[in-house]
Amino acid sequence: MPNPCWSCQKDPGQGHFCQSCQKIQPLSGNDYFVFMDFPRKIGIDRTLLEKTYYELSRKFHPDFFQGKSDKEKLYSLEQSAFLNKAYNALKDPIARAEYLLDLEIPGDPKERTKIDTALVSEIFEIQEKVEEENATRDPALRAELQHAKKEVEIKIEERRQFLETHFKEWDTLGNNQTKKQELAKTIRKTIDEITYLKNLIQSIQTGGQIRH
């Protein structure tokens, strides 16, 4: 049973404001999907997400709580800060997927699936060329690296499309935890590869060391 409203002591309902006295309520729970009233799915309506974010931002804005009680001011700040965290986590499909997987299929970071050996070898080969070009400033090598950068961008896009398919599959699995466990491994592995490849592009652009 939910805690009673701090102001009127009645059941506040499910929203951020008491359904009886309309007073803002303290933050409860830490689920971004619940907070923004979205289903726990990877595929959500980005336009509706933005609309919800701006509507809640206006409701929680400190300007509306000038002259209100200290509790109301505090709760508005708490709700507003959590709203920003929720929106930042849910607006990007990959960040949203990682958040949802951590909610439903928590994984030990030490047990993350390693990326393919062939991809690692290719990444290291490009990184060696980056280091060589950084030392020699060889125009031919720089041109070669620019070509490699385009190839890496293609690999990233291929993996994004691969994820799109698996995101849709995830949303159809419901409570099938066995299949979700296996699919979570595939999704996490692909996200790790995209992160690695993005870091490689950054390394090519800056001539720096790739971040692992």
Helices and strands as residue ranges (DSSP letters): H 32-35, H 46-60, G 62-65, H 70-90, H 93-104, G 109-111, H 117-136, H 139-172, H 177-206
